[in-house]
Amino acid sequence: MSANHTPLHTVHVPLGARAYDIVIAPDAIESAGDRLAALFPGARYGIVTDENVAKAQLPRLAASLDAAGLGHTEIVLPAGEATKSWPQLQSVVDQILGARLERNDILIALGGGVIGDLAGFAASIARRGMDFVQIPTSLLAQVDSSVGGKTGINSVHGKNLVGAFHQPRLVLADLTALETLSPRHFAAGYAELAKYGLIDDEELFFWLEANYPQIEAGGPARGEAIARACAAKARVVVADEKEAGNRALLNLGHTFGHALEKATGYSDRLLHGEGVAIGMVLAYRFSAKLGLAPSQDAGRVEAHLKNAGLPTTLADIPGDLPPTQMLMDAIAQDKKVSRGQLTFILTRGIGKAFIEKKIDPEAVATFLEDIR
Ligand code: GLY
């Protein structure tokens, strides 16, 4: 069955005055004009995108807005993580003001996580806060970064250290856009999708295991997987919007993952989702080593992620293995360190993740030495 026969899914994020819908459909971009016209009568639009997405998806979005008679201006940025920076933030805000977009107008983020985070942050500060709409075009952005309102840029001190919570007014996840993703980038996004099963939904993880070939192929199972992931994320975000507690569960695999990304220079050697895949396997293995989780569950997680084309061990990272001390330095600089103790997301088994705030750094260092 082709993606065109995939049914539309709508996931509602019930955040009171900040509630919004996530629409998942093959033609979500084509439907944008009519949906936006109904939601924001009289508004004009600023579309923020990058040079790559502009080629593939901007004509679809511009045609849809034109057909609905919606005025828009385009802000096209260089592609890549370096765009999540102060200079590009300034440039976007200046272009918003230069185009005379008003406070009641709408910024649209059309692209992957970099564009969504940057445009969302620009929307949160331009004219003291404008509304924005996410149109995520990568799997990673569709199942993670476009949902939940975390926006921001990187600093010389680290990734995502400057930003704001600013919820979008609508998320349009377009399945057709995923057809041009490379298998490697699809797999990297899939790691974040599988994460929701591993956090608190074993049934989702088992369904992903059973349906992976159809999800990879596209069509209805892919739309359903994305909708289930968005619903899982929405549940966590609604319970703890500003990460005072359980939203930190969404960081499963991220402490090890961020350390690996940092040790590999945030380069093409390791994509974010790949770091998360290895990090999740390490979180399961570390939990098993501490006697908290069955080691069969760690093996099952590793087997599924490997089957999805993801790296799952340090040895899968091309090039020299980062020294344990380098990883420990990165982990110690993590924002989740308190009074010398580390916070980790650990697990009691598939779908049973929990937050542990008192992890001895020595135990982590020994574990990382043992698995080399
Ligand atoms: N990506 C983690 C979060 O949204 O909290």
Residues whose N, C-alpha, C, O or C-beta is under 5 A from the ligand:
A	BS01	LIG	V147 G148 K150 R247 L250
